[in-house]
Amino acid sequence: QPDSLTSIRGRRQIQLEQLNQYPDFNNYLIFVLTKLKSEDEPTRSLSGLILKNNVKAHYQNFPNGVSDFIKSECLQNIGDSSPLIRATVGILITTIASKGELQNWPELLPKLCLLLDSEDYNTCEGAFGALQKICEDSAEILDSDMLDRPLNVMIPKFLQFFKHSSPKIRSHAIACVNQFIISRTQALMLHIDPFIENLFALATDEEPEVRKNVCRALVMLLEVRLDRLLPHMHNIIEYMLQRTQDQDENVALEACEFWLTLAEQPVCKEVLSTHTCVYNVQSDTPVAQGDIEEDEAIPDNEQDIRPRFHRSRTVAQQHEGDGIEEDEDEDDELDDDDTISDWNLRKCSAAALDVLANVFREDLLLHILPLLKELLFHPEWVVKESGILVLGAIAEGCMQGMIPYLPELIPHLIQCLSDKKALVRSITCWTLSRYAHWVVSQPPDVYLKPLMTELLKRILDSNKRVQEAACSAFATLEEEACTELVPYLAFILDTLVFAFSKYQHKNLLILYDAIGTLADSVGHHLNKPEYIQMLMPPLIQKWNQLKDEDKDLFPLLECLSSVATALQSGFLPYCEPVYQRCVNLVQKTLAQAMVSSQPDQYEAPDKDFMIVALDLLSGLAEGLGGTIEQLVARSNILTLMYQCMQDKMPEVRQSSFALLGDLTKACFQHVKPCIADFMPILGTNLNPELISVCNNATWAIGEISIQMGPEMQPYIAMVLHQLVEIINRPNTPKTLLENTAITIGRLGYVCPQEVAPMLQQFIRPWCTSLRNIRDNEEKDSAFRGICTMISVNPGGVVQDFIFFCDAVASWVNPKDDLRDMFYKILHGFKNQVGEENWRRFADQFPMPLKERLATFYGV
């Protein structure tokens, strides 16, 4: 049978690559590209691309004759009649130029500029294409003294072509100049006014690519030369409003960036008069898919399921009043629109509104409210839907101003949840989730209960997209409401469990997240036999169906990890198979990694399987406590952990240190024999460049020291210096500082003689980082340590004693013996310095501190 074209081309590529060993080969390649007109264009172009790769890799070894020949051939053939060949020659020229060759090829730029004036369109276009690539790749060198400032000639030259008759050439010309805006290149700044004038002349060009480049230029000018745009601002805003509705999606997107950039400018408020505040959020309501109202039975297209990322375990302290990690990701981004899942116009417009709402706050409402009323109650669903999107977009910035209207709006939105149009239902879920915080702050019967009832119905909607929006919104509501949900648990679980049997693949993944978040939010309230009976069978059924290689295990493992932590002893009946499988996943992944590290072996495994399994084991250890002991005794988990702790991948180490800490707390008898092996590894991972790894290693060292007691002594030297260095580093994140302080305190508690001599080096940051955390076991042991070290080395605290006083005052109610330790130290210090000095010292205290110490400790 005849060879297909691709296999011929494939063979030809192999032949070309074999020829690469011959010195004349590069001459041959340029010959094929520029002269061998008998070959088809793709082959000639391929030859040019192989030459480009050779230039990239070995240009400095080309003999002089060869590189000169290639350069002259390129310049001669930049105007080839084939656009593909012109583009290939352009890429080749740029690649040579970027190898530092602009200096050694002085005739390149003058020659290309000369070719721009050619009567022949192909020559002009080819030269411009090459120049645009050079401007993109080598903008900095072009503006340096090394080349004798070619831009002084080039920029005026480019500006002449803004009026060229060919749209392609106009577009090249603007694209070239645009490369020099952000860096405020001198040569461009000299011609800034003609540049802006020329841009305005092209504002309504019939070619979308030209309009896109005009918009892009204006967005950048807004950042660097606002002064020059201000006189024309009114017209620019009018223009951008039109372009935001351009029939070409890419132009409209560039125009939308204008609003996002404008919002960051201090003059934003002045220049935006009333008329700007309404965007075309209706612009491309994706009616296409809105037509299939009931699609729940249609299986998902696997390509549409976006990769998800596991957030590995990081051990953190609970703070006054919040209990929320400080760097939670925002989960309520504008993800309402998956039909066109990329950044589209509605999202960009809504994002621009979100940004503007954050700039203008309540002032924006004056302009938007009258309009919103009209949109929200509009008979046409497309218009109503865009109003609901606007309402969600301004939620964050205009929250304060919206509050008076919410008692009327929230019930209206709750009603919209049962609209007959799926798109209205799905956008309403998202918008309501943006107001969840307010809903939860009101009496539950008025808003929370009806909202929850309706959202749960939407979780069982017949439209997949509504299911997804409802599940995500419900997860947000769970995070805000926490234990407020306890009275409704049976009702909530009923719905979530029913959804299991109903959902297609993609939404199942979101359902796992809603269940995991529920467990995190209500905690031990979930530990009731009737709830466990509802929830566990479907989860375990999925768990048994999934193969070890199935990526769907990730969200299920994360979900089970939250459930195990919440159920505690209630999880016991399920823990053995879950524990076993996690250990197997770790073992399998490690084995595959070993095999794949040998040359020419299998592909490397996906280590996420191991990371998520380690995190679930941590959840089990935390939830089950001492009852996990028999499982650990019967498995080789400690050997596996020893390997994971040395893995090259930071996330693997991070999760294995979290597990080490949790097993240390749960069943130290099994960990203890390995401590001599583990401690040196922990010491080498105290590197704050990898924050989470360092954080978890630090925490594990603290947990180990509490269990080891005085036997910790031989290991102090491996870790203490690094810990003191970390606590004194500027800009260390709060979580890491707190864990470091606790661990230093714990080491001092068990081995005061070893740690106390360094007291002065860490006492101040130690006190300031621990004053903010709640009273808890970890804070308790850390403060016992600091008191013990002060009694060993009182001199170490003298200079920073006020910080110690402040830290002591942060305790709400310490245990009696700890309170006695504080009392002794405070009074000891007071007696040491004498009544008079103490009074002078205490006069520097802020009033609340003074009062607290007087009330609790009588000083």
N, C-alpha and C positions, 0 to 999 in steps of 0.2 A: 504494500500500500504506500501511497506517496507520503513523504514527511510533511507534518504540519509546519506552517510557517514558524510557530514558536519553537519547535524543536530544532529547526534549522538555525534560528536565531540563537537558541541556547548553545548549540554546538559551536556556532561562530564565536560566541562570547568566550567559550572555553579555549578555542584556537587563539583568539586575541590575547587571552591571559597567558597562554603558554609562550606566546611570542615575546612576552614582557621581558624575558631574559636577554634579548638581543639589544645591543646598544643603539642600533638604528631604528629600533621599534617605534620610538616616539616620533621620528620623522615619518615613518609609515602611517602612524595614527593620524597625524595632521594632514597627510596626503589624502587618506580616506575621507576625512571630515570635509576638507575644502575642495578637493579636485575630482574625486572618484564619482562623477555624476551618474555613472552607470548603476551604482548601488542604490537601494531604496533609502529614503531619508532616515528611518529609525536606525538602520545599521550605521549610517554615517554619523548620526548623533551619538550612538553608543560608543563609537570609536573616539569621539570628542570627549565623552564622559570618562572613558578609561584614561585618556590623556590627562584630563583634569585631576583624576585620583593620583596619577603618577606625579603630576606637578606638586600636589599636596604633600606626597610622601617623600619624593626624592629630588625636588627641583634643584637643590644646591649641588647635586652630583651630575646634572646634565652638562655635557660638554658645551663650551661656548657657542660653537657653530649651531648646535641643535637648538639652544634656547633662542638665539637670534632668528633662526629660520622660523620657529614657531611664532615668535612675536610678529614678524613681518607678514606671515601668512594670515594670522588673525586679523591684522588691520586691513589686509587686502580683501578679506572675505566677510567683513562685518555686514556687508550689504547683500548677502546671498538672497536669492529670490524666495527661499523657503523660510517661513517664520521659525520653524523648529531649528534649522541650522543656524540662523542668526542668533537665536537665544542660546544655543550651545556655545557658539563662538564667544558670545557675551560672557557666559559663565566662565569660560576658559580664561578670557582676558582678566576678569575680576580675580580669579584664583591666583594668576601670576602676580597681579598687582598686590594682592594681600600678602604674598610671601615677602613683604618688605621690598617689593621690586619697583614701587612707584619712583623711588630715587634712581634706580638703575635703568629706568625706562623713560627718560625725560621726554621723549617725543610722544608718549602715549596720550596724555591729556590734550596737548595742543592739536594733535592729529584728530582725535575724536571730536573736539570742538569744531575743527575745520569741516569734518564730514557732516556735521549737523546742517551746514549750509548747502549740502548737495541738492541738486534738482531731483535726484532719484529718491523716491519715497523710501524704498527698502534700505538704502544707505543711511538716510537720516534716522529712520526708525531703529535700525540695528545699532547705530552709534549711540542713540539716546538710551536704548535698552542697556547697553554696556555701561554708560555713564551712571544710569540710575543704580545699577548693582554696585558700582565703585563707591558712589555716594553713601549707599547703605552700609557697605562693609568697612570703608576706610574714612568715615567722616572726620575722625580726629586728626589723622595725618594730613588730610587736605587742608586743615586749618592751622597747620604748624609751620614754623619757619623752615623746616627741613626742605620743603618743596618750593620755597620762594612764593608762598601764598597764591596758588593758582585760583583760589576762589574769587579773588578780586576780578578776575576775567570771567570765570565761569558763571557766577550768579547773575550778573547783568545779561550774559548771553542767554541763560535759561529763561530769564524774564521775557526776552523777546519772543520766545516760542509759546507764551501763554495765548497768543492770538493766532497760532498756526491753524491752517484749515483742517488738519487731521485730528480727530478727537484723541486717537492713540498717542499722538505726539504732545498734545496739550496735557494729557494725563501724565506722561513721562516728565514733562517740564515741571509741573507742580510737585510731583513725587520727589524729584531731585532737590528742589529748594526746601521741601518739608524736612529733609534730613538735618537741616541746619538751624531749625527754629529753637528746639529745646536747649541746645548748648549756647544759645545767644551769640552765634558766630558773628564776629565783627563785620565781615564782608556783607552779611545779610542785613545786619542792623543799619549799615550805611544806606541800604536801598529799601528800608522797611516800608516807606510810604508808597513808592511805585509797586512794591510787592502786594500790599493790601489793596491798592486800586485795581491791579490786575485780577486779584482774587474776586473782587466785587464784580468785575466785568464778566467773570465766568460763572457767577452764582447760579444762573439758570441754564447752564450748558445742557444740551440735549443728551450728552453722554453720562450715564450714571457714574462711571469710574471717575470722571472729572468732578462731578458734584461731590462724590465721596471724598476725594482729595481736598476739595475746597473746605468741606466741613472739618476734615482732620486738621487742616492748617489753622482754621479759626479756633478749634479747641486748644491747640498748642499755643497759639498767640495769646489766648486768654490767660495762660499760665505765665508767659514770659513778657509780653508787651501789652498788658491791659491798658496802659496809658494811651497807646496808639489806637486801641479799639473803642475806648470810651466815647469819643465824639460820634461814633457811628452806631453806638450800642442799640439805640432804638430799632434801627433797620436790621441790625444783626439778629436781634431777638425775634423780630417779625419773620426774618428769613429762616431762622432755625425752627420756628414753629411750623413753617411750611415744610421744611425738610424732614421734620420729625414724622410727617405724614407722607413722605416721598413714596411713590409706588415701588421704588427699588428698596428692598429690605436692608441691604448693606448701607445705603445712604442714610436711611432713617436711623439705623443703629449708631452710625458716626454722629448724627445730629443729637441723638439722645445723650451721648457722652458729654455733649456741650453742657447740658443741664447739670450733670453730675459734677463737672469741673467748675461751672459757675457757682454752684452751691458752696464750694470751698473758698471762694474769693470773698475777702472782707466787704467788698462793695456790693456783694450779691443783693442785699436788701434794697439798696437805693435803685439799682438798675432794673430790678424786676418790677414793673408796674403791674397793675391788676391783670391785664390780659394774658399774662404768661401762665397763669397758674393752672390752666387745664390742659391736660395732655390727651393724646389720643389713646387712652387705654383701651378703647374699643377696637383699635386699628385692625388687629387680626385675630379676633376671637376665633379660635379654631373650630369653626362650625363643622368642618369636615368630619371630625370624630364625634361631635356632639349629636350626630344623627343616629348613631347606634346607642339608643338609650339603655337597652339591657344587654350587656355583653358579658355577664358574669360567667357564662358557660363556655365562652370562647377561650381556649388555652392561650397562655402568654407566648409572645414571640421572645425566645430566649435572648436574642441580641439586645432587647430593650432593657434588660435588667442590669442596672448599673453596678459596677463593683462596689462593695461596701468595705469600710475600713474598720477593723477591730480597734477599739480604744483600750490599750493594755492597762492592766491594773497599776494604779499609782497610790501609794499609801499616803493619806493626808489627814491632818488634824481637823477636828470640828471647831468652828469659830463661834464666838459670841453670836447667838441669834441666827446664824445662817445655816451652817451644816452643808453649804454648797461649795464645791471646789471653785477657786476663783477663775479658772480658765475654761469654763464650760463652753462648748461650741454652740453657736446660735443654731437651733434646729429648725427655726420657723422661717427659713429663707423662702424666697418666692418660688417654691417648687411646684406651683399648682399646675404647671403646664407641661405635661410630658409628651403630648403629641408631637410638639416640635421641641425636643428636649433641650436644644441648645439655647443660647442667650437670644431671646427673640424680642420683638418690639414691645409687647405688652409688659414683659418682665422688665425691660430696660426702662420703660416709661414709669412703671410702678416703682422701680428702684430709684429713679430720679425723684419721684414724689417723696419717697421715704427719706432720701437725703435732704430734700428741700424742707420737709416737715421737721427734720432735726435741726435745720438752720433757723427757720422762721418760727418754729414752735407755734404758739397760739395765733400769731399774726397771719399764718397761712389760712387759718380757718375762716377768717373774714371773707376771703375770696372763694374758699371751697364750699363752705356750708350751704349757701343758697343753691349752688349747683348740685351738691350731693343730694339734697332733698328731692330735686327734680329727677336725678338718676335713680335713686334707691326705690322710688315708688312708681317708676315708669312702667307702662303696660308692656312695652317690648322687652322680652327677656334679655336680649343682647345688651341693651342699654342698662338695664337693672344690674346685670352681671358686672358690667364695668364699674358701676357705682360701688358695688360691694368690694371689688378689688381696690378701688381708691380708698375706701374706708379702712381696709386692712393695711394699705401702704402707709397711711398717715398715723397709724395707731401709736407707734413708738414716740414720734416727735411731738404729736399734738395731744398726748394722753390727757394732760391736765385740762386743756380746753374742751376736750370731748366729754369729760365726766358729766356735766349737766345734761347732756343729750343721751347718755347711755341707758338710763332707765326706760327711755322710749325706744332706742335703737336696738338694744339687745333682744327684747321680745320680738321685734320685727324680724331680726336676723334669724332667731330661733324658728320663726314661722317659715322663713325662706329655706330652711333646711329641708322642708318637704315640698319644695317647688317641683313642678313636673319636669323641668329641664335639668338634666344631670350636671351640666356645667355650672348652673346657678347653685345647685346643692354643693358641688365640690369647692367652689370658691368661697362659699359661705362658711364651710368648715374651717378653712384657713383663716378667714377674717375673724371668726369668733375666737380662734386659738390666740390671736394677737391681743384679745381683750380678756383672756382667761384670768389674769392677775386681778383685774377689777372684779370680775364675777365672784371670785373666791373670797374677796374682801367684804362681800355683802351677805346678809342673812341667807343661809343655804336654800331655804324653801323658795325664795323669790326667784333666783336666777340659776343657781348651781343645779338644783334638782331638775328643772325643766330642760336646761341645756344638756345635762348628762343623759336624760331620757332620750332626747332627740338624737344626740350624737351616737348613742348606742344603736338606735334604729338605723342610722346612716352606715354604721360599721357593717350592717347586714344589707346594705343597699344592693340593688340588682345591677348597678353599674360599677365596674372595677375601679374607675378613677375616683368615684365618690368613696368607695370603700377605703382606698388608699388615703385620701384627704382626711376622712373621718378618723382613721386609725392614728394618723400623725397628729391630728388636732387633739385626739383623746390623750395621747402620750403627753402632750404639752399641758393639758388640763390636770393630768395625774401629778405632774411635777409641781404644779402650783398648789393643788388642793391637799396633797399628802394625806394625813389621817382624816381629813374631812370626808374622805371617800368611804371610811370604814362602815358606816351604816348601810351603804348601798352595795357592799361587796358581793353578796349572793347574786344580785341583779346584774352586776358588771361581769362576773365570771360566767354566768349563764350565756351572756352575749358573746364574750370572747371565745368561749369553748365552742359555741355553735358556729362561729366564723371559721373555725378549723376545718369543718367538713365542707365549707362553702367556697373557700378561697382558692384561686389559682396560685401558681408558683410565686409570682412577684409580691403579691400582697401578703402571702404567708410570712415572708421575711419581715414585713413591717408589723405584722401581728405579733411575732416573737418579741419585737422591741416594745410593743404596748404592754405585753404581759410582764416582761422584765422590769419595765418602768413602774408598773403597778406594784410589783413585789418590793422594789426599792422605796416606793412612796408609802406603803402601809406597813412594811416591816413585819414584826411578829404577829400583827393582827391577822395575817394570812394563815397562821398556824392553828386552824380549827379543822377537825376531822372532815366536816362536810365540805369545806373549801378544797381541802387536799384531794378528796374523792372526786371533785369536779375537774380539777385542774391537771392532776398528774397523769391520769390514763392517756389523754390525747397527746400530751408532751412525750411520754415514754413510747407511745405507739410510733410517733414520728421518728423518735430517737432510734427505734429498732428498724424502721424502714430505711433510714439513710445509710449509705455505704461510707466506709472510712475515707474514701477519696472525694466525697461530695462536699462542695464548698458551702452548701446549706447548713452543714454542721456548725459553722461559725456563729450565725445568729442564734441557733438553737442552744449551743453551748453557753453563749453569753446570757441568754434568757434563763437557762437552768442555774447558772451561777448566781444570778440575782434571787431566783426562787429558793435555792438551797440556803442562801444566807438568811432569807426571810423566814423560811419554815423551820430552821434549826432542827430540833429533834424530830419534827414532823417529816423530815426528808429521809429519815433513817431507812424506811422500807425500800427506798429506791437507790440508796447510796452505793451499794456494792457493785451492781452492773455499771453504773455511771463512773464510779472510781476506776474500775478495771479498764473500761474503754479509754478513759483519759490517759492512764498509764500506757496502754497499748499505742495510742496515737503518738505519745512522746517517743516511745521506744522505736516505733516504725519510722518516724521522721528522722530520728538520729541515725538509724541504720541506713536510710536512703541517702542521707547527707554524707555519710562515710563513703558509701559506694560511689556516689557521684563526684566525690573529690578526686578519685583516681582518674588519670588522663583517659580520654575517649570513652568515658563510661556514660551511664544514664544521665537524664537531665536532673538538675537539682530539684529536691522536693520543695513544696510550698510550706515554708516554716510556720505560716500562720496556724496550721493545724496544731502544731506543738505549742505555740504561744497561747492560743485560746484554751487548749487542754490544761496547760499549767494554771491559767487564770481560774478555770472551773475547779481545779483541785484546791486552789486557794479559797474559793468560795465554800467548798465542802469543809475544809479545815476550820474556817471561821464559823460556819453554821453549826457543825457537829461537835466542835471542841474535842474533848478527850475521847469521845466515842469513835473517832477516826483511827484510834490507836491500833485496833486489830487489823484494819485494812493496811495500814502502813507496815505493820509487822510482817504481813504476808506478801509484800511486794518489794520490788527492787527500786522503789522511787528515789531513794537517796543516792544510789549510784547514778541514776538518770539525771538527777538534779546536778550532781557534780559535773556531768558533761555539759548540761545546759548552761551552768554558770560560767563556762569557758567558751561558749559559742561566739563566733565572730559577730553575730547579728545582735545589736544592742537590745532590741525588743525581747529577744529570747532571754538575755541575761536579766533584763528588768523584771520579767514575769517570774523567773526562777528565784530571784531574791525575795519577791513578794511571798512566794510559796514557802521559802525557807523561814521567813519570819512567822508565817501562820502556823507552820508545823512546829516551830520552836515553842509557840504558845500552846499548841494543842497536845503534843506528845514529845516533850524534850528528850525522854529516855532514848528515843530512836535517833535523835539528831546528835546527841552528845558525842558518841564515838567518832563522828566525822568532823568535829570542830577543828581539829588540828589541820585537816585538809582544807576546810572551807575558809578559815579566817584569812590566810594570805590572799585568796582570790577576792574576798570582800575588800581587803585593803587596796588591791590594785584597781578596784572599780570606783574608788572615791574620787572620780574625776568629774568636776562640775560642768565640763563641756557637754556631757550627756546627762542632762538634768534628771530624767526619770530613773535612769540606771543608778545614778549616784544617790538619789533620794531613797530608792528601795534598799540599796545596799546599806545605807546609813541606818535606816529603820531596823533592818534585820540585825545589825551589830548591837543596837540597843536592846532588842528583845533577847538576843543571846546572852548579853552581859547580865541581865536580870536573872536568867536561869543559872548561869555559871557561878555567880557570886564571886568570892575571892579567887576562884580558879581562873578567872579571866586574866589574871595578872600577866602571864607570859605573852598575851596578845595585844596588850595596850599599845606597845611601841609600834605595832604594825599600822595602827589607824589614827592615833591621837593627833599627830602633826597635821595630817590631811584635814581632819575635822576642824581643827582650830583655824587652818587656812581658809576653809570654806566659810566658816561663820564670820570671818572678817572680810570676805570678798564684797566689793560693791555690786549692787544689782543682782544679788542672788535671789531667786524667787522665794516667796513667802513660805511655801510648803517645805522647800528644802531647808531653809533657815530653821524652821520650827523643829523638823526632824533631827537636824544636826544638833541643835541645842539640847533636845531631849536625850539624844544618845550621849553627848558629852556629860550631861548630868548623871545619867545612869552609870556610865563608866566610873565617874567620880564617886558614886554611891557604893559600888562594889570594891573599888580599888583607890580609895582616897589618897593614899601615900603617893601613888604613881601620877595622879592627875592634878592634885592640888597645887603642885609647884607652878603650873602654867596658868593658874587662876586669873592673874592680872591680864593675860593675853586675850581672854575671851569673856570676862564677866560682863562687860558693857553690852556687846551685841547679844549675849546670852539672855540678859534681862529684857532687853527691848523686844526680842523676838517671841518670848514666852508670855509677855503680859497680855497678849491678845487672844490666847486660846482658853477654851472653857476648862473649868475644873474637871479633870478626869484622871484615870489611873496613870497615864503616861506623864502628865504634868506633875502628879504627886511624886512619882519615883524620881523625876528629874530634880524637883526642888529639895527632896531629901538629900540627893547627891550634892547639890550646891551648898546646903547647910553644913553637911559633913566636911566638905572641902574648906569652907570658911573657918570651921573650928580647927582644921589642920594648919591653914595658912591665912590667918586673919589679915595679914598685911596686904594680901593680894586684892582685897575688896575695898580697902580704905579710900582710894581715889575716886571710885565709882559708886560709893555707898548709896548715893541718892537714887541710882538706877535700881539697886537691890530693893530699897524701900518701896519704890514704885511697883516693882514686880510682885513683892509680897502683897501689896494692897490690891493686886488684880485678883486675888483669891476671894471667892464668894463665901464658901465655907470649907476650909481645910480640915482634915481629920485632927482630932485633939492633939495627938503626939507631934504632928507636923506644926500645928499652931504653937506648941510649946517651943519647938526649935526656933521658929521665927521670933518668939517672945525673948528667948535667951539672947539671940544674936543682937536684936534691936537694943535691949537693955544693956547688954555687955558693951556695945559701942557707945551708948549714951554715958555709962559710968566711966568708960575709958577716957572720953574727951572732956567730961565735966559738964555740969548743968549749963554754964554760960555759953560754952562753945556749941553745945547741942542746940540751944535756943537759936543761936545765930545760923546754924546749919539748917534747922527746921524752918526758919523764916524764908528760905529759898523755895520751899515746897509750894506747889499750887494748892489752893484751898481744899479741893476734894481729897487730895492725898493726905494733907495735914489732919483733916477730920477723921478719915478712915483709920489712920494709924493711932490716933488718940482713942477712938472708940474701941477698936479691937485689941490694941496692944498697950494702951495706956502710956504712950510716949509722946 
